[in-house]
C-alpha cells in the first residue's frame, strides 16, 4: 500500500438512514464514521469538495422509495448523499499504487454501472458528504474504465466538483434519444385517416422485426407489408378505441419501441399512443394536422425515458427520422430563452450559451426572483458583451412578458430554443408557447414520471419542432467538460454562490430547498468550522479571498487556497 502520511481512522460524514432531514446524520449533525485502510484493489480518498444538487433532495425526500434505492433498508444499510465531488488519493492498495499516485486529484463521475445495473455514486454507492472514504473496483475498474477523471492544478476543488453538473447541462444538447426505428424491435402503426397520396416508408422501414397494424384498409395494409423487412412478423387488428389502448398495448407484450400515428388528429388518442411508447422509443406523427394539436404529454418520460416525439407532414414515414430533422444543439445565431435562469442550473445554461463558439445571438434569462436576476445580470452581462451576445433579463411568472421581450429584440415569431429549468407543468406549457414553429423545447428540470403537461405537437409534423429532455451525464460528457475547462473554454467556478464546511451540509440542503443562494453550494469537508455563507459574505469576512475572486466573485484556485489559509488548514 502506498501512503503519504498517517492515515485517518475516522471521518465526519452524513449517512442517510431514511427519508427526511431527521434521518440525515445523527441529531442534525455529522457523525464520526470509521475509516479502514484500503485493500489491494481499493483507494482511500480525501473529499476536497462536494457541491449540493436537487437530486440530493429527491433522495432525501424519498429515502428507500427512491427508484435507485427501492428495497434497501436504510436503517441498517444507510447510504450517503453527495455525487458532485472532487477527491485526492491519500492511499492506494497494492494493485493500484502504480496507477493512482498519492496526491493525484480527480473529479468523480457518479453514473456508475456494475454488470449493466445502475449503482450510482451518492445513491447506491455511498457518496461524498464525508471527509474520507474508500473507493473500490466498482468505481475504478469497469467496462467504461475508471469513474475518476484526472484534474490538474488549474482546477479548484469546487470547479472540479462542478464539472459533473456542468456535464449534465452539456448533455442536454447531445442526442440521447433514438432517432431511427429500432433494428429488430417492435412497431405499432395506427391509421386514423388514410393518406390521399401514396404512403411511402424509406428510412427505417426494414428495421422492425414485429409490426402491429391497426385501422388500415386492406390496400394500405398490403402496401405496408411490402415496405417491411423480409420475415417481419405482421399482426393486423382493428383499431382499438382510445380508452382501450392501454389494454391493447398490454395484450401485445407491453410498450412498443416505435409508434407511428398516421392521420391521427384526436388529442386524446395521440396522448394514449404516446403512452404506448417504450423506454428510448419514438413516436412518429405522420401527416399535417389541421390546426393545433394540443396533447397531454408526460414531461417526466420525455426527461427520464428519452422519448422522441417526431413527425412529418409528408406521407413518407421515414422523413421524420434522423438528426437532420431532429437537432439537439442550440441554433447558431438564434434566440434562446432560459426559464428559471436565476437558479444554479439555469445560470449554467445561460453561461454555456454565452461561451459556446457558435451560440445564440440573443439570450433571454427569465425568473420570478428579482434578486436572482440581479445576480444573473451582474455575473453574465459583461461576459455576454465581451462575446458579442445580447443578454436580456425578464422578471416574469407567465410567458406574455417574455414574448414581448422576444418581439422587442427581433423575434416576433418566438424563440428558436427554450430551456425549462422549472419542473412545474404550467411553466412547461407556457414555455412551449414561446417557441417558433421549428423551435426546440428542452425539458431540463427533473419532472417526475407522470407529470402531464399540454403542448401543441402539430408543429412537430409540420415544422420539425422538438420536445426533448435529458437526465444525468455520462463519463464521456464529463471528460469533455474537464477538457474544455482545462483549455480555458469554460469557467465552472462562476457557478459557486455559497460555501460551507462539512458540518453545514444539512443546512446547505435546506438552503438549496429554499433557493437561498443564486448558484451552487460548495461544501468543503476538510474545513470543519467554515460556516455556510454566500461568496459575498465570505469576501466581506476575508479580504484575501475577495481579492482572489475579483469583483465578479468568480471562484478559482487562488481563492480556494486563500480560504484554506484563513481557516488554518493546509490545502
Backbone torsions as a table, in degrees:
resi	resn	phi	psi	omega
1	UNK	NA	137.0	178.5
2	UNK	-100.9	131.6	179.0
3	UNK	-149.3	153.6	-176.2
4	UNK	-96.7	-38.6	-176.6
5	UNK	-141.5	-179.7	173.3
6	UNK	-59.5	130.8	-173.6
7	UNK	-81.2	146.6	176.9
8	UNK	-68.8	148.5	176.6
9	UNK	-110.0	-8.0	175.9
10	UNK	-145.5	161.6	-175.3
11	UNK	-149.2	131.1	173.2
12	UNK	-70.2	128.4	-177.6
13	UNK	-154.2	165.6	-176.3
14	UNK	-116.1	83.6	173.6
15	UNK	-69.7	151.2	177.6
16	UNK	-111.5	118.2	-173.6
17	UNK	-104.1	3.5	-179.2
18	UNK	164.0	-174.1	-178.8
19	UNK	-75.2	143.1	173.5
20	UNK	97.7	155.0	-179.2
21	UNK	-61.0	-28.1	-179.1
22	UNK	-66.2	-15.9	179.5
23	UNK	-106.3	13.3	177.8
24	UNK	-100.1	116.7	-176.6
25	UNK	70.6	-156.1	178.5
26	UNK	-125.6	117.5	178.3
27	UNK	56.7	39.6	176.3
28	UNK	76.5	11.4	-178.0
29	UNK	-132.7	159.4	173.2
30	UNK	-68.9	155.3	178.9
31	UNK	-115.1	160.1	176.9
32	UNK	-80.1	114.3	-178.9
33	UNK	-103.5	141.2	-179.8
34	UNK	-69.3	144.7	177.6
35	UNK	-123.8	121.9	179.6
36	UNK	-96.1	158.8	172.7
37	UNK	-68.5	147.9	-177.5
38	UNK	-68.9	142.1	172.1
39	UNK	-76.0	-178.4	-175.9
40	UNK	-57.2	-33.0	-177.5
41	UNK	-112.6	31.1	179.4
42	UNK	-126.0	157.0	170.2
43	UNK	-114.6	145.7	167.4
44	UNK	-104.8	120.9	-175.9
45	UNK	-117.6	150.2	170.2
46	UNK	-96.7	128.2	177.5
47	UNK	-83.4	117.7	-177.6
48	UNK	-89.8	-36.4	177.9
49	UNK	-157.6	145.3	171.5
50	UNK	-136.9	125.8	177.7
51	UNK	-97.0	144.4	-174.5
52	UNK	-87.0	147.5	-171.7
53	UNK	-136.4	151.2	176.0
54	UNK	-60.7	-25.9	176.0
55	UNK	-64.1	-31.5	174.7
56	UNK	-60.8	-41.5	179.5
57	UNK	-65.5	-35.2	178.5
58	UNK	-63.5	-43.3	178.0
59	UNK	-65.4	-43.2	-179.0
60	UNK	-61.4	-39.0	-178.9
61	UNK	-73.1	-40.7	-173.6
62	UNK	-86.4	-29.7	-175.6
63	UNK	58.5	-131.2	-176.8
64	UNK	-77.0	4.6	172.8
65	UNK	-94.5	-2.5	175.0
66	UNK	-65.5	140.8	-176.7
67	UNK	-52.7	-31.3	-179.4
68	UNK	-83.4	-8.8	-173.9
69	UNK	-124.1	6.4	-178.1
70	UNK	-57.5	130.0	179.3
71	UNK	91.1	-5.3	-179.9
72	UNK	-93.6	128.5	177.4
73	UNK	-84.9	97.1	-176.4
74	UNK	-68.1	-22.2	178.6
75	UNK	-61.7	-43.8	-178.9
76	UNK	-98.2	-19.6	-177.9
77	UNK	-134.0	70.8	-174.1
78	UNK	-67.3	160.5	169.8
79	UNK	-113.3	-173.7	179.2
80	UNK	-144.6	133.4	-179.9
81	UNK	-74.3	172.9	176.4
82	UNK	106.9	91.4	-179.1
83	UNK	-116.7	-5.9	175.9
84	UNK	-104.2	96.6	-165.9
85	UNK	-142.0	156.0	167.2
86	UNK	-129.0	142.7	-173.2
87	UNK	-137.8	163.2	173.9
88	UNK	-127.0	135.2	177.4
89	UNK	-73.9	125.9	175.6
90	UNK	-112.5	-11.7	173.6
91	UNK	-161.9	143.6	-179.1
92	UNK	-129.3	137.1	176.9
93	UNK	-65.0	165.0	-172.6
94	UNK	-56.4	-36.2	-178.1
95	UNK	-76.9	-12.6	-173.2
96	UNK	-116.4	-7.6	-171.6
97	UNK	-59.6	-32.4	-179.7
98	UNK	-74.5	-28.1	-176.4
99	UNK	-91.8	-32.3	-175.4
100	UNK	-122.0	98.5	-177.6
101	UNK	-78.1	144.4	174.6
102	UNK	-59.2	131.5	-178.6
103	UNK	96.2	-10.1	178.6
104	UNK	-73.1	143.8	-172.4
105	UNK	-112.8	148.0	-175.4
106	UNK	-145.9	147.2	162.6
107	UNK	-92.5	145.7	-175.8
108	UNK	-102.3	129.4	169.8
109	UNK	-95.9	116.8	-170.0
110	UNK	-86.0	-11.7	-173.4
111	UNK	-81.2	69.9	-172.9
112	UNK	-84.4	137.1	174.7
113	UNK	-122.9	133.9	175.6
114	UNK	-122.2	116.1	-178.5
115	UNK	52.9	43.1	176.2
116	UNK	80.0	-0.8	-178.2
117	UNK	-107.6	136.4	179.1
118	UNK	-67.7	120.7	177.0
119	UNK	-129.5	52.9	-166.6
120	UNK	-56.9	142.0	174.6
121	UNK	-69.4	133.4	-175.8
122	UNK	87.1	1.1	176.7
123	UNK	-129.8	-83.6	177.9
124	UNK	-75.4	-49.8	173.4
125	UNK	-83.9	129.3	-178.6
126	UNK	-59.4	135.3	-169.4
127	UNK	-95.5	-153.4	-160.5
128	UNK	-95.7	3.7	178.6
129	UNK	-79.3	64.7	178.3
130	UNK	-161.7	169.8	-178.4
131	UNK	-85.4	-37.3	-178.6
132	UNK	-143.2	148.1	171.0
133	UNK	-162.2	164.1	178.2
134	UNK	-85.9	147.8	170.4
135	UNK	-122.9	132.1	-177.1
136	UNK	-107.8	-168.5	-175.3
137	UNK	-58.2	-30.2	-179.0
138	UNK	-62.4	-25.2	178.0
139	UNK	-94.2	-21.8	-168.2
140	UNK	-109.0	-39.0	-179.0
141	UNK	-123.4	109.9	179.9
142	UNK	-146.3	171.0	176.6
143	UNK	-56.9	-28.8	177.8
144	UNK	-81.3	-14.6	-173.5
145	UNK	110.8	-134.6	178.5
146	UNK	-103.7	146.9	176.2
147	UNK	-92.2	12.0	175.6
148	UNK	-105.3	123.6	-175.7
149	UNK	-106.5	118.2	-177.0
150	UNK	-61.9	141.5	174.7
151	UNK	-130.0	155.5	-180.0
152	UNK	-109.0	-172.1	-174.1
153	UNK	-74.8	-3.9	175.6
154	UNK	-74.6	-11.8	179.5
155	UNK	-99.1	131.5	162.5
156	UNK	-73.3	162.3	177.4
157	UNK	-61.5	-37.8	179.7
158	UNK	-67.1	-43.9	178.7
159	UNK	-61.1	-38.7	178.6
160	UNK	-64.7	-43.9	178.0
161	UNK	-61.6	-36.5	-177.0
162	UNK	-75.9	-6.4	174.8
163	UNK	-65.4	-23.2	178.9
164	UNK	-71.5	-54.7	176.6
165	UNK	-61.9	-31.5	176.0
166	UNK	-64.2	-36.2	176.6
167	UNK	-64.6	-36.2	177.3
168	UNK	-64.3	-40.7	177.1
169	UNK	-63.3	-47.4	-178.6
170	UNK	-63.5	-36.8	-179.0
171	UNK	-64.4	-22.6	179.0
172	UNK	-63.3	-18.4	-177.0
173	UNK	-111.8	18.7	173.8
174	UNK	-115.5	154.8	-176.7
175	UNK	-73.2	106.9	173.0
176	UNK	-100.9	-18.2	-178.5
177	UNK	-81.1	153.6	168.7
178	UNK	-85.7	129.5	-173.9
179	UNK	-116.3	14.0	176.2
180	UNK	-132.9	153.2	172.2
181	UNK	-57.1	142.3	-174.9
182	UNK	-72.8	125.5	177.9
183	UNK	-64.9	122.1	-177.9
184	UNK	80.0	9.2	-176.6
185	UNK	-91.9	-169.2	179.5
186	UNK	-113.2	140.0	179.5
187	UNK	-130.9	150.3	174.3
188	UNK	-124.1	123.4	175.3
189	UNK	-107.6	112.7	-179.4
190	UNK	-109.9	121.4	-176.2
191	UNK	-108.5	119.4	176.1
192	UNK	-99.9	-43.8	178.0
193	UNK	-132.4	124.5	-178.2
194	UNK	-74.8	142.5	-177.3
195	UNK	-69.3	150.1	175.4
196	UNK	-71.0	-38.9	179.8
197	UNK	-87.9	169.0	178.9
198	UNK	-66.4	128.5	178.1
199	UNK	-74.9	134.1	178.5
200	UNK	-123.4	160.0	172.4
201	UNK	-152.9	96.0	179.1
202	UNK	-88.8	-80.2	-174.9
203	UNK	-63.9	122.6	173.1
204	UNK	86.3	0.5	-174.1
205	UNK	-66.5	-26.7	-175.3
206	UNK	-99.0	13.6	-179.9
207	UNK	-80.4	-49.8	-173.9
208	UNK	-64.0	145.9	175.6
209	UNK	-96.9	-23.4	178.6
210	UNK	-137.8	130.5	-177.7
211	UNK	-130.9	128.2	172.7
212	UNK	-102.1	128.4	179.7
213	UNK	-116.3	125.6	177.6
214	UNK	-128.9	143.2	173.2
215	UNK	81.0	2.9	-176.6
216	UNK	-89.8	145.9	172.6
217	UNK	-69.8	162.2	177.2
218	UNK	-55.8	-36.6	-179.6
219	UNK	-67.4	-44.2	179.7
220	UNK	-69.0	-37.8	176.1
221	UNK	-57.8	-45.9	179.4
222	UNK	-62.5	-40.3	178.3
223	UNK	-61.0	-44.5	-179.7
224	UNK	-66.2	-42.0	178.5
225	UNK	-56.4	-39.0	-178.4
226	UNK	-69.3	-16.4	-178.8
227	UNK	-92.3	-12.0	-173.1
228	UNK	-87.4	167.5	-179.8
229	UNK	-66.6	154.5	174.9
230	UNK	-62.9	135.2	178.3
231	UNK	82.6	2.5	178.5
232	UNK	-64.4	133.7	175.2
233	UNK	-77.9	120.6	-178.7
234	UNK	-114.2	126.7	177.8
235	UNK	-116.8	123.1	179.9
236	UNK	-109.4	132.5	-178.0
237	UNK	-147.5	157.1	172.5
238	UNK	-62.3	149.8	178.7
239	UNK	-67.0	125.5	177.9
240	UNK	-69.8	149.1	171.6
241	UNK	-61.3	154.5	-176.5
242	UNK	-54.1	-42.8	-179.0
243	UNK	-70.4	-11.3	-178.5
244	UNK	-104.7	4.2	-175.0
245	UNK	-64.0	-42.5	-178.4
246	UNK	-58.9	-44.4	178.5
247	UNK	-66.7	-36.9	178.4
248	UNK	-61.6	-43.9	179.8
249	UNK	-62.4	-44.9	179.3
250	UNK	-60.0	-41.2	-178.3
251	UNK	-68.7	-15.9	179.2
252	UNK	-109.8	26.1	170.4
253	UNK	96.8	7.5	179.4
254	UNK	101.7	-162.2	-174.5
255	UNK	-60.5	149.2	178.3
256	UNK	-94.5	143.1	177.7
257	UNK	-65.3	-35.5	-178.7
258	UNK	-140.3	127.5	176.5
259	UNK	-115.8	129.9	-178.6
260	UNK	-120.5	118.4	-177.6
261	UNK	-108.9	114.0	-177.1
262	UNK	-104.3	117.6	177.6
263	UNK	66.1	25.1	180.0
264	UNK	-86.7	123.7	-176.9
265	UNK	-126.7	2.2	178.0
266	UNK	-89.1	115.3	-175.8
267	UNK	-54.0	-41.7	-178.2
268	UNK	-63.8	-36.8	179.4
269	UNK	-70.4	-40.4	177.0
270	UNK	-60.0	-42.4	179.7
271	UNK	-62.1	-41.8	180.0
272	UNK	-66.9	-37.5	177.7
273	UNK	-67.6	-38.0	175.7
274	UNK	-60.7	-39.0	179.9
275	UNK	-67.2	-17.0	-179.7
276	UNK	-84.2	-4.2	-177.7
277	UNK	-80.3	134.0	-179.7
278	UNK	-78.3	173.0	176.8
279	UNK	-54.3	133.3	-177.0
280	UNK	57.0	29.8	180.0
281	UNK	-91.6	176.1	178.8
282	UNK	-122.2	146.4	171.1
283	UNK	-119.8	126.3	-174.8
284	UNK	-119.6	113.1	178.2
285	UNK	-92.7	109.4	-174.4
286	UNK	-104.6	124.0	-179.4
287	UNK	106.3	140.7	-176.6
288	UNK	-80.1	116.2	177.6
289	UNK	-66.1	150.5	176.0
290	UNK	-84.9	101.3	-179.0
291	UNK	84.7	-163.6	-177.1
292	UNK	-70.4	152.8	175.8
293	UNK	-132.2	83.3	-174.8
294	UNK	-82.4	109.7	-169.9
295	UNK	-120.8	138.9	174.1
296	UNK	-79.0	111.4	177.6
297	UNK	-109.1	153.4	179.0
298	UNK	-87.3	100.8	-177.7
299	UNK	-62.0	-32.7	178.7
300	UNK	-64.5	-38.4	179.2
301	UNK	-71.0	-36.9	175.3
302	UNK	-60.2	-39.7	-177.0
303	UNK	-75.5	-50.8	-172.2
304	UNK	-94.3	-30.3	-176.2
305	UNK	-99.5	-1.1	175.4
306	UNK	56.9	40.7	177.2
307	UNK	-69.8	128.3	179.3
308	UNK	-99.3	120.2	178.1
309	UNK	-101.1	107.6	-173.4
310	UNK	-116.9	174.0	176.7
311	UNK	-179.2	164.8	176.0
312	UNK	-151.9	141.3	176.4
313	UNK	-82.9	-13.3	177.4
314	UNK	-83.0	160.1	177.4
315	UNK	-96.6	40.4	164.8
316	UNK	-115.4	107.2	-175.0
317	UNK	-53.5	-38.4	-175.4
318	UNK	-68.2	-16.3	-179.3
319	UNK	-63.9	-22.5	-177.2
320	UNK	-75.5	-20.8	-170.0
321	UNK	-89.6	163.1	173.3
322	UNK	97.2	161.3	-175.3
323	UNK	-74.9	-24.3	-177.9
324	UNK	-60.6	-36.4	-179.9
325	UNK	-93.2	-17.4	-171.9
326	UNK	-125.7	80.9	-177.2
327	UNK	-76.9	164.6	175.1
328	UNK	-124.4	-22.6	-176.0
329	UNK	-89.4	156.0	175.4
330	UNK	-60.2	147.8	-179.2
331	UNK	-73.9	124.2	178.3
332	UNK	-58.0	130.9	179.6
333	UNK	70.8	11.0	-174.6
334	UNK	-89.0	-165.6	179.9
335	UNK	-116.1	123.8	-176.5
336	UNK	-115.7	137.3	170.5
337	UNK	-117.5	131.2	175.2
338	UNK	-115.9	113.3	178.6
339	UNK	-89.5	128.0	-172.9
340	UNK	83.5	31.3	-173.7
341	UNK	-67.8	-20.0	-178.8
342	UNK	-82.3	-12.1	179.2
343	UNK	-80.1	173.7	-176.4
344	UNK	-56.5	-48.7	-177.3
345	UNK	-77.5	-34.2	176.3
346	UNK	-59.9	-40.7	177.3
347	UNK	-61.5	-36.6	179.1
348	UNK	-65.5	-40.5	177.6
349	UNK	-62.6	-41.8	177.7
350	UNK	-62.6	-47.7	-178.9
351	UNK	-61.4	-43.5	179.4
352	UNK	-59.6	-44.1	-179.2
353	UNK	-62.4	-37.4	179.7
354	UNK	-70.7	-41.7	-172.2
355	UNK	-84.7	-17.5	-177.5
356	UNK	-69.0	147.0	-171.9
357	UNK	-63.3	-41.9	-177.9
358	UNK	-118.5	54.5	-174.4
359	UNK	-86.6	-178.1	179.1
360	UNK	-66.1	151.2	178.8
361	UNK	-83.5	-27.2	180.0
362	UNK	-124.2	128.4	177.2
363	UNK	-123.9	121.6	179.3
364	UNK	-108.3	113.7	179.4
365	UNK	-95.5	123.3	-173.9
366	UNK	-120.6	135.5	175.5
367	UNK	-158.2	163.7	177.8
368	UNK	-92.4	-8.9	-175.7
369	UNK	-103.5	116.1	177.6
370	UNK	-63.7	-36.5	180.0
371	UNK	-62.5	-46.9	179.9
372	UNK	-64.2	-40.0	179.7
373	UNK	-66.2	-31.4	175.2
374	UNK	-63.3	-41.5	176.7
375	UNK	-65.0	-42.2	178.8
376	UNK	-59.3	-44.2	179.4
377	UNK	-62.9	-47.5	-177.0
378	UNK	-64.1	-37.6	-176.1
379	UNK	-77.3	-36.1	-166.2
380	UNK	-118.4	-13.3	176.1
381	UNK	-62.7	-44.1	177.8
382	UNK	-63.0	-39.0	179.0
383	UNK	-64.8	-42.4	179.3
384	UNK	-63.0	-43.6	179.7
385	UNK	-62.5	-40.2	-179.8
386	UNK	-66.7	-27.5	-179.4
387	UNK	-96.1	4.5	178.7
388	UNK	73.8	26.9	179.6
389	UNK	-112.4	156.1	177.3
390	UNK	-105.6	120.7	176.2
391	UNK	-106.6	120.9	179.1
392	UNK	-113.7	131.7	-177.9
393	UNK	-105.2	128.9	-179.3
394	UNK	-131.1	121.6	172.9
395	UNK	-91.0	112.6	-174.9
396	UNK	-159.3	149.8	175.2
397	UNK	-111.7	-4.4	178.0
398	UNK	-138.9	167.0	-170.6
399	UNK	-75.7	-17.1	-173.3
400	UNK	-58.0	-49.6	178.4
401	UNK	-63.8	-29.4	179.1
402	UNK	-70.4	-43.2	177.1
403	UNK	-60.4	-40.0	178.8
404	UNK	-64.2	-40.2	178.4
405	UNK	-65.3	-40.4	177.0
406	UNK	-61.0	-46.8	-179.8
407	UNK	-61.6	-39.2	-179.6
408	UNK	-67.4	-18.3	-178.9
409	UNK	-115.9	32.3	169.1
410	UNK	87.3	16.1	-180.0
411	UNK	-129.8	64.9	-177.9
412	UNK	-67.4	-19.8	-179.1
413	UNK	-94.1	4.9	176.4
414	UNK	109.6	-177.6	-175.3
415	UNK	-91.7	150.5	173.2
416	UNK	-72.6	-33.3	-176.4
417	UNK	-142.8	136.4	174.6
418	UNK	-129.8	123.5	179.0
419	UNK	-109.1	126.4	-176.4
420	UNK	-108.7	116.3	179.2
421	UNK	-107.2	20.9	178.3
422	UNK	-127.9	128.5	-169.4
423	UNK	-86.6	7.2	-176.3
424	UNK	-79.5	131.8	-179.8
425	UNK	-53.5	-44.4	179.8
426	UNK	-60.5	-32.8	179.2
427	UNK	-68.9	-43.3	178.6
428	UNK	-62.9	-43.8	179.8
429	UNK	-62.6	-43.4	177.9
430	UNK	-64.2	-38.8	179.7
431	UNK	-62.1	-39.5	-178.8
432	UNK	-62.4	-29.4	-179.9
433	UNK	-72.3	-12.6	-179.3
434	UNK	-86.7	-6.1	-174.9
435	UNK	-79.2	142.4	162.9
436	UNK	-69.7	165.3	-175.6
437	UNK	-54.3	-40.6	-177.8
438	UNK	-99.7	26.4	-177.3
439	UNK	-82.1	173.6	-179.4
440	UNK	-124.9	126.8	174.7
441	UNK	-103.8	121.5	179.1
442	UNK	-105.4	111.1	176.9
443	UNK	-86.9	90.4	-176.1
444	UNK	-85.4	-36.8	-178.6
445	UNK	-64.1	142.1	-174.9
446	UNK	-80.0	71.5	174.8
447	UNK	-65.7	140.1	179.4
448	UNK	-64.7	149.1	172.0
449	UNK	-60.8	132.9	-173.3
450	UNK	102.0	-1.9	176.8
451	UNK	-81.6	102.2	-174.9
452	UNK	-90.3	136.5	179.2
453	UNK	-141.7	139.8	-174.3
454	UNK	-97.9	122.1	179.6
455	UNK	-135.9	158.3	178.1
456	UNK	-85.2	114.3	-179.5
457	UNK	-102.3	4.6	176.4
458	UNK	-57.3	-41.9	179.7
459	UNK	-66.5	-13.6	173.4
460	UNK	-60.2	-41.6	178.6
461	UNK	-81.5	-40.7	-171.5
462	UNK	-84.3	-25.3	-172.5
463	UNK	-146.6	22.1	174.6
464	UNK	60.4	33.2	173.1
465	UNK	-64.0	149.8	-177.2
466	UNK	-122.0	134.3	168.2
467	UNK	-119.5	111.1	-173.9
468	UNK	-128.4	168.8	175.8
469	UNK	-169.8	150.3	178.6
470	UNK	-138.8	164.1	177.3
471	UNK	-138.2	128.4	174.9
472	UNK	73.0	-165.1	-178.0
473	UNK	-150.0	167.8	178.4
474	UNK	-108.6	169.5	175.5
475	UNK	-58.0	-42.5	179.9
476	UNK	-62.1	-40.9	178.4
477	UNK	-58.9	-46.7	-175.3
478	UNK	-72.0	-36.3	175.1
479	UNK	-58.8	-41.3	178.2
480	UNK	-61.9	-39.1	178.3
481	UNK	-66.4	-43.5	178.4
482	UNK	-59.4	-42.9	-179.4
483	UNK	-65.0	-42.0	179.2
484	UNK	-66.2	-40.9	178.7
485	UNK	-65.4	-41.5	179.4
486	UNK	-63.7	-30.7	-179.8
487	UNK	-85.0	0.9	179.0
488	UNK	79.4	15.8	-179.3
489	UNK	-93.0	-4.2	-178.7
490	UNK	-151.5	140.9	-178.9
491	UNK	-119.9	85.6	-179.2
492	UNK	-58.7	-29.2	-176.9
493	UNK	-62.2	-18.9	177.2
494	UNK	-62.1	-20.8	-174.9
495	UNK	-82.1	-13.6	-176.7
496	UNK	-73.7	122.5	179.3
497	UNK	-114.3	-22.9	-177.2
498	UNK	-152.5	155.9	-180.0
499	UNK	-136.6	157.4	176.2
500	UNK	-164.8	165.3	177.2
501	UNK	-88.0	-179.2	-175.6
502	UNK	-61.2	-31.3	-179.2
503	UNK	-70.6	-11.9	-175.5
504	UNK	-102.5	10.1	-174.3
505	UNK	-60.2	-44.3	180.0
506	UNK	-64.3	-43.0	177.3
507	UNK	-62.1	-38.0	178.5
508	UNK	-63.4	-38.6	178.1
509	UNK	-67.7	-36.7	174.3
510	UNK	-63.0	-44.4	178.8
511	UNK	-61.5	-38.9	177.6
512	UNK	-62.5	-45.0	179.8
513	UNK	-62.1	-38.5	-178.8
514	UNK	-79.9	-14.1	-174.9
515	UNK	71.1	36.2	-173.7
516	UNK	-68.4	-32.8	-175.5
517	UNK	-118.4	139.4	-177.6
518	UNK	-86.2	58.9	-178.4
519	UNK	164.6	-166.4	-175.5
520	UNK	-82.3	146.9	176.2
521	UNK	-101.7	121.0	-179.1
522	UNK	-104.2	121.4	177.6
523	UNK	-101.1	128.7	179.5
524	UNK	-108.3	99.0	-174.5
525	UNK	-60.1	-26.2	-178.4
526	UNK	-80.2	-13.8	179.4
527	UNK	-99.8	81.0	-170.5
528	UNK	-61.6	-38.5	-171.8
529	UNK	-97.0	10.5	-178.4
530	UNK	-78.4	117.7	178.1
531	UNK	-68.4	157.8	173.4
532	UNK	-74.1	128.4	-176.4
533	UNK	-160.5	156.6	176.8
534	UNK	-72.7	163.3	178.3
535	UNK	-66.5	-27.5	175.8
536	UNK	-68.5	-42.4	177.0
537	UNK	-64.6	-39.0	178.4
538	UNK	-63.1	-42.3	180.0
539	UNK	-63.9	-38.5	179.1
540	UNK	-67.3	-30.5	-177.9
541	UNK	-81.3	-37.0	-174.9
542	UNK	-126.7	97.9	-179.3
543	UNK	-58.2	-31.0	179.4
544	UNK	-66.3	-36.8	177.1
545	UNK	-69.7	-40.5	178.3
546	UNK	-59.8	-44.3	-179.4
547	UNK	-63.3	-38.0	-179.3
548	UNK	-70.0	-37.0	179.9
549	UNK	-73.8	-30.6	-177.4
550	UNK	80.9	174.8	-175.0
551	UNK	-64.6	-25.1	179.3
552	UNK	-82.7	-4.1	178.3
553	UNK	57.8	50.2	178.9
554	UNK	-95.2	121.8	-179.2
555	UNK	-70.0	139.3	-176.0
556	UNK	-156.3	171.6	-177.9
557	UNK	-57.6	-37.2	-179.2
558	UNK	-65.8	-41.0	178.3
559	UNK	-64.0	-39.5	-179.2
560	UNK	-66.7	-43.4	177.5
561	UNK	-62.6	-40.2	179.1
562	UNK	-63.1	-39.0	178.8
563	UNK	-64.5	-45.4	178.6
564	UNK	-59.7	-40.9	179.1
565	UNK	-63.2	-45.1	179.3
566	UNK	-62.0	-33.0	-178.9
567	UNK	-86.1	-3.7	178.6
568	UNK	72.3	28.6	-179.0
569	UNK	-118.6	136.1	178.6
570	UNK	-74.4	129.3	-178.0
571	UNK	-88.2	NA	NA
